[in-house]
Amino acid sequence: MRALQKLALLISLCTFVAPAAWADVPAKLPAPVIAIVDVQRILQESLAARSVQKQLEAQRAKFQNEIENEENGLRQAEQDLAKERAQLAAQAYADREQQLRTRFSTVENHVQARRKVLDQSFTDSMNAVRSALLDVVDKVAHEHGANLVIVKQQALWTDQPLDITDEVLKRLDQKLPKVDVAMPTEALEK
């Protein structure tokens, strides 16, 4: 009997409370109009992304040459110290060995600082490309009447007319053909 009373109370609550809660819900959401964009392809093929890659590769090559020269100098200093060990007093040898360790440590810190600067420059530059990409995607999607854009890598299957990647890539190249990579000069110096 108690179970029947609880059931009756529950049914009456649902009858009166539920319609009031549904009254705040809009009558109907718009139908989704979907567009697909291959962001990965755009970030590889766009002129701006390629310019970032080219500039950073040049900086990395320059950096690598500098590091190789420093490493060669350290190796030579280490070999010279090993040859002079017999002629040096114990304290003089220990002092020169400590100086060499300090140079090694300085070069290691310099390498880490340069890598950090290069990584940060890459991140900042690619963020500029991504920002411009979002602006272009927004414009192209609205022109196509899309109200939802999905990254191609997140879609299992798409019909070609939904893919606006080529148009987005073309417009991004027009809007942002090059990004100048900012490299803090004081961080790049020895």
C-alpha positions as CSV (number, residue, x, y, z in Angstrom):
1,M,0.0,0.0,0.0
2,R,2.8,2.4,0.9
3,A,4.6,1.6,-2.4
4,L,1.4,2.5,-4.3
5,Q,1.2,5.8,-2.5
6,K,4.8,6.7,-3.3
7,L,4.2,5.8,-6.9
8,A,1.2,8.0,-7.1
9,L,3.1,10.9,-5.5
10,L,5.9,10.5,-8.0
11,I,3.6,10.4,-11.0
12,S,1.8,13.6,-9.8
13,L,5.1,15.4,-9.3
14,C,6.3,14.4,-12.8
15,T,3.1,15.6,-14.3
16,F,3.2,19.1,-12.7
17,V,7.0,19.8,-12.3
18,A,8.4,18.4,-15.6
19,P,6.3,20.8,-17.9
20,A,7.5,23.8,-15.9
21,A,11.1,22.7,-16.2
22,W,10.7,22.2,-20.0
23,A,9.2,25.7,-20.4
24,D,12.7,27.3,-20.2
25,V,14.1,25.1,-23.0
26,P,14.1,26.7,-26.5
27,A,11.6,25.2,-28.9
28,K,14.2,23.8,-31.3
29,L,17.9,24.0,-31.7
30,P,19.2,24.8,-35.2
31,A,20.1,21.9,-37.4
32,P,23.9,21.4,-37.5
33,V,25.7,22.4,-40.7
34,I,29.1,20.8,-40.5
35,A,32.4,21.7,-42.1
36,I,35.6,19.7,-41.9
37,V,39.1,21.2,-41.8
38,D,42.4,19.3,-41.9
39,V,44.3,21.4,-39.4
40,Q,47.4,19.1,-39.4
41,R,47.7,19.5,-43.2
42,I,47.4,23.3,-43.1
43,L,50.0,23.6,-40.3
44,Q,52.4,21.6,-42.5
45,E,51.6,23.0,-45.9
46,S,50.8,26.7,-45.3
47,L,53.3,29.3,-46.5
48,A,53.4,30.8,-43.0
49,A,54.2,27.4,-41.3
50,R,56.8,26.7,-43.9
51,S,58.4,30.0,-43.3
52,V,58.6,29.3,-39.6
53,Q,60.2,25.9,-40.3
54,K,62.7,27.4,-42.7
55,Q,63.8,30.2,-40.3
56,L,64.1,27.8,-37.4
57,E,66.1,25.3,-39.4
58,A,68.5,28.0,-40.3
59,Q,68.8,29.1,-36.7
60,R,69.3,25.4,-35.6
61,A,72.0,24.9,-38.2
62,K,73.8,28.0,-37.0
63,F,73.4,27.0,-33.4
64,Q,74.7,23.5,-34.2
65,N,77.8,24.9,-35.9
66,E,78.5,27.1,-32.8
67,I,78.1,24.1,-30.5
68,E,80.4,21.9,-32.5
69,N,83.1,24.6,-32.4
70,E,82.7,24.9,-28.7
71,E,82.8,21.2,-28.2
72,N,85.9,20.9,-30.4
73,G,87.6,23.6,-28.3
74,L,86.7,21.8,-25.1
75,R,88.0,18.5,-26.4
76,Q,91.3,20.2,-27.4
77,A,91.6,21.8,-24.0
78,E,90.9,18.5,-22.3
79,Q,93.6,16.8,-24.5
80,D,96.1,19.6,-23.8
81,L,95.4,19.3,-20.0
82,A,96.0,15.5,-20.2
83,K,99.3,16.0,-22.0
84,E,100.5,18.6,-19.5
85,R,99.5,16.6,-16.4
86,A,103.0,15.3,-15.9
87,Q,104.6,18.7,-16.0
88,L,102.0,20.5,-13.7
89,A,102.0,20.5,-10.0
90,A,99.0,18.7,-8.4
91,Q,97.3,22.0,-7.3
92,A,97.9,23.6,-10.7
93,Y,96.4,20.6,-12.5
94,A,93.4,20.6,-10.1
95,D,92.9,24.3,-10.8
96,R,93.0,23.8,-14.6
97,E,90.8,20.8,-14.4
98,Q,88.2,22.9,-12.4
99,Q,88.4,25.6,-15.0
100,L,87.7,23.1,-17.7
101,R,84.7,21.7,-15.8
102,T,83.4,25.2,-15.4
103,R,83.7,25.7,-19.2
104,F,81.9,22.4,-19.8
105,S,79.1,23.6,-17.5
106,T,78.9,27.0,-19.1
107,V,78.6,25.4,-22.6
108,E,75.9,23.0,-21.3
109,N,73.9,25.8,-19.9
110,H,74.3,27.8,-23.1
111,V,73.0,24.8,-25.1
112,Q,70.0,24.4,-22.9
113,A,69.2,28.1,-23.0
114,R,69.4,28.2,-26.8
115,R,67.2,25.1,-27.2
116,K,64.7,26.8,-24.9
117,V,64.7,30.0,-26.9
118,L,64.3,28.0,-30.2
119,D,61.4,26.0,-28.8
120,Q,59.7,29.2,-27.4
121,S,60.2,31.0,-30.7
122,F,58.7,28.1,-32.6
123,T,55.7,28.0,-30.2
124,D,55.1,31.7,-30.4
125,S,55.4,31.7,-34.2
126,M,53.1,28.7,-34.7
127,N,50.6,30.3,-32.3
128,A,50.4,33.3,-34.7
129,V,49.7,30.9,-37.5
130,R,47.0,29.1,-35.5
131,S,45.4,32.4,-34.6
132,A,45.2,33.5,-38.3
133,L,44.0,30.0,-39.1
134,L,41.1,30.3,-36.7
135,D,40.1,33.7,-38.2
136,V,40.1,32.2,-41.7
137,V,38.2,29.1,-40.6
138,D,35.6,31.3,-39.0
139,K,35.1,33.4,-42.2
140,V,35.0,30.4,-44.5
141,A,32.6,28.4,-42.3
142,H,30.2,31.3,-42.0
143,E,30.3,31.9,-45.8
144,H,29.4,28.2,-46.2
145,G,26.6,28.5,-43.6
146,A,28.4,26.1,-41.3
147,N,27.6,26.3,-37.6
148,L,30.0,23.6,-36.6
149,V,33.6,22.9,-37.8
150,I,35.3,19.6,-36.9
151,V,39.0,18.8,-37.2
152,K,39.4,16.2,-39.9
153,Q,41.4,13.9,-37.7
154,Q,38.5,13.7,-35.3
155,A,36.0,12.5,-38.0
156,L,35.9,8.9,-38.9
157,W,34.4,9.5,-42.4
158,T,33.4,12.6,-44.3
159,D,31.8,13.5,-47.6
160,Q,34.2,15.6,-49.7
161,P,31.8,18.6,-50.0
162,L,32.0,19.1,-46.2
163,D,35.8,19.6,-46.4
164,I,36.8,23.2,-46.6
165,T,40.6,22.6,-46.1
166,D,41.7,23.7,-49.6
167,E,39.8,27.0,-49.4
168,V,41.1,27.7,-45.9
169,L,44.6,26.9,-46.9
170,K,44.4,29.2,-49.9
171,R,43.0,32.1,-47.8
172,L,45.5,31.6,-45.0
173,D,48.3,31.8,-47.5
174,Q,46.9,35.0,-48.8
175,K,46.3,36.5,-45.3
176,L,49.6,35.3,-43.8
177,P,52.2,34.3,-46.3
178,K,55.1,34.6,-43.9
179,V,55.7,34.8,-40.1
180,D,58.9,36.4,-38.9
181,V,60.3,34.3,-36.1
182,A,61.2,36.5,-33.2
183,M,64.5,35.4,-31.6
184,P,65.6,37.2,-28.5
185,T,69.2,38.2,-29.4
186,E,70.5,38.4,-25.8
187,A,69.4,34.7,-25.2
188,L,71.2,33.6,-28.4
189,E,74.5,35.2,-27.5
190,K,77.2,33.4,-25.5
